[in-house]
Amino acid sequence: MSRFTILFLKMTVILMGLPAIAVCVFAVFALIRDNPDQFPGKMQVSDIGFFTAVIPYFIALYKAFQLISYIDKRTAFSELSVRALKKIKYCGFSISLIFVAMEPVLYVMAKQEDAPGIIVLGLVVIFASCVIAIFGALLERLLQNVIHLRSENELTV
């Protein structure tokens, strides 16, 4: 791959993390402003769920950044890449599970605020993270097959 493509992919991964960091920072400031004496005593289940979902999101972004670095170093067909894809797969499924567990809370929030879009937003996150996890699993399997064929080919004289 060209240097520009690698740089573009790395910048894309970084830009994907910036909105999540911004939301987390503003949410923490809002929690502190609302409860300056009891922080985090009045955190709601939705806040805990969102902050919990951010952890696997950043792990997946870090592993995607590592995967791009492996491609840049021409070591894309290695066990390191398989492990990175496996972690991305697990992170995608864990984000889905966190949001599936939060869906009843989102339903209550939507009913209280009269905003049914909150439920749809939760379903979109569940679907998107499942798609990423399944795609990571497919790439992991494909990469394992390529590595296996490559090792067989090196043994053939």
C-alpha positions as CSV (number, residue, x, y, z in Angstrom):
1,M,0.0,0.0,0.0
2,S,1.1,3.5,-0.6
3,R,2.3,5.8,2.2
4,F,-0.7,8.1,1.6
5,T,-3.2,5.2,2.0
6,I,-1.6,4.1,5.3
7,L,-1.6,7.6,6.6
8,F,-5.2,8.1,5.6
9,L,-6.3,4.9,7.4
10,K,-4.4,5.8,10.5
11,M,-5.9,9.3,10.5
12,T,-9.4,7.8,10.0
13,V,-8.9,5.5,13.1
14,I,-7.8,8.5,15.1
15,L,-10.8,10.6,13.9
16,M,-13.1,7.8,14.9
17,G,-11.9,8.0,18.4
18,L,-12.2,11.8,18.8
19,P,-16.0,12.0,19.0
20,A,-16.1,9.3,21.6
21,I,-13.5,11.1,23.7
22,A,-15.4,14.4,23.3
23,V,-18.7,12.7,24.4
24,C,-17.0,11.1,27.4
25,V,-15.4,14.4,28.5
26,F,-18.6,16.4,28.1
27,A,-20.6,13.7,29.9
28,V,-18.2,13.7,32.9
29,F,-18.3,17.5,33.1
30,A,-22.1,17.3,33.0
31,L,-22.1,14.7,35.8
32,I,-19.8,16.8,37.9
33,R,-21.8,20.0,37.2
34,D,-25.1,18.3,38.2
35,N,-23.6,16.5,41.3
36,P,-20.5,18.4,42.4
37,D,-20.6,17.1,45.9
38,Q,-21.6,13.5,45.2
39,F,-19.9,12.6,42.0
40,P,-20.3,9.7,40.9
41,G,-23.0,9.0,43.4
42,K,-26.0,9.8,41.1
43,M,-24.8,8.1,37.9
44,Q,-27.6,6.4,36.1
45,V,-27.5,3.0,34.5
46,S,-27.3,4.5,31.1
47,D,-24.2,6.5,32.0
48,I,-22.5,3.5,33.3
49,G,-23.5,1.5,30.2
50,F,-22.2,4.2,27.9
51,F,-18.9,4.5,29.8
52,T,-18.5,0.7,29.8
53,A,-19.2,0.5,26.1
54,V,-16.4,3.0,25.4
55,I,-13.7,0.7,26.8
56,P,-14.0,-2.0,24.1
57,Y,-14.5,0.7,21.5
58,F,-11.1,2.2,22.2
59,I,-9.5,-1.3,22.5
60,A,-10.9,-2.1,19.0
61,L,-9.6,1.2,17.6
62,Y,-6.2,0.6,19.1
63,K,-6.1,-2.9,17.6
64,A,-7.2,-1.5,14.2
65,F,-4.4,1.0,14.4
66,Q,-2.0,-1.9,15.2
67,L,-3.3,-3.8,12.2
68,I,-2.7,-0.9,9.9
69,S,0.9,-0.7,11.3
70,Y,1.3,-4.4,10.5
71,I,0.2,-3.8,7.0
72,D,2.6,-0.9,6.7
73,K,5.5,-3.1,8.0
74,R,4.5,-5.8,5.5
75,T,3.7,-8.3,8.3
76,A,0.0,-8.4,7.7
77,F,0.0,-12.2,7.2
78,S,1.1,-13.0,10.6
79,E,-0.3,-14.3,13.9
80,L,-0.2,-10.8,15.3
81,S,-2.8,-9.7,12.7
82,V,-4.9,-12.7,13.6
83,R,-4.8,-11.8,17.3
84,A,-5.7,-8.2,16.5
85,L,-8.7,-9.3,14.4
86,K,-9.7,-11.6,17.2
87,K,-9.7,-8.8,19.7
88,I,-11.6,-6.6,17.4
89,K,-14.2,-9.3,17.0
90,Y,-14.5,-9.7,20.8
91,C,-14.8,-6.0,21.3
92,G,-17.6,-5.8,18.7
93,F,-19.6,-8.5,20.3
94,S,-19.0,-7.0,23.8
95,I,-20.3,-3.6,22.6
96,S,-23.4,-5.4,21.2
97,L,-24.0,-7.2,24.4
98,I,-23.6,-4.0,26.5
99,F,-26.2,-2.2,24.3
100,V,-28.5,-5.2,24.3
101,A,-28.4,-5.1,28.1
102,M,-29.0,-1.3,28.0
103,E,-32.0,-1.5,25.6
104,P,-34.6,-1.8,28.4
105,V,-33.0,1.3,30.1
106,L,-33.1,3.1,26.7
107,Y,-36.8,2.1,26.4
108,V,-37.6,3.7,29.7
109,M,-35.6,6.8,28.8
110,A,-37.4,7.1,25.5
111,K,-40.7,6.8,27.2
112,Q,-39.9,9.4,29.8
113,E,-38.4,11.9,27.3
114,D,-40.9,11.0,24.6
115,A,-38.0,10.4,22.2
116,P,-38.4,7.0,20.4
117,G,-35.2,7.7,18.4
118,I,-33.2,6.7,21.5
119,I,-34.3,3.1,21.0
120,V,-33.5,3.2,17.3
121,L,-30.1,4.6,18.1
122,G,-29.4,1.8,20.5
123,L,-30.5,-0.8,17.8
124,V,-28.2,0.9,15.3
125,V,-25.2,0.6,17.6
126,I,-26.1,-3.1,18.3
127,F,-26.4,-3.8,14.6
128,A,-23.2,-1.9,13.6
129,S,-21.0,-3.5,16.2
130,C,-22.4,-7.0,15.3
131,V,-21.5,-6.3,11.6
132,I,-18.0,-5.2,12.6
133,A,-17.6,-8.3,14.8
134,I,-18.8,-10.7,12.1
135,F,-16.6,-9.0,9.5
136,G,-13.6,-9.3,11.9
137,A,-14.4,-13.0,12.4
138,L,-14.5,-13.5,8.6
139,L,-11.2,-11.7,8.1
140,E,-9.7,-13.6,11.0
141,R,-10.7,-16.9,9.5
142,L,-9.5,-15.9,6.0
143,L,-6.1,-14.7,7.4
144,Q,-5.7,-18.0,9.3
145,N,-6.3,-19.9,6.0
146,V,-3.8,-17.7,4.2
147,I,-1.2,-18.2,6.8
148,H,-1.8,-22.0,6.8
149,L,-1.5,-22.1,3.0
150,R,1.6,-20.0,3.1
151,S,3.3,-22.3,5.6
152,E,2.4,-25.4,3.5
153,N,3.8,-23.6,0.4
154,E,7.1,-22.9,2.2
155,L,7.4,-26.6,3.1
156,T,6.8,-27.7,-0.5
157,V,10.0,-28.1,-2.5
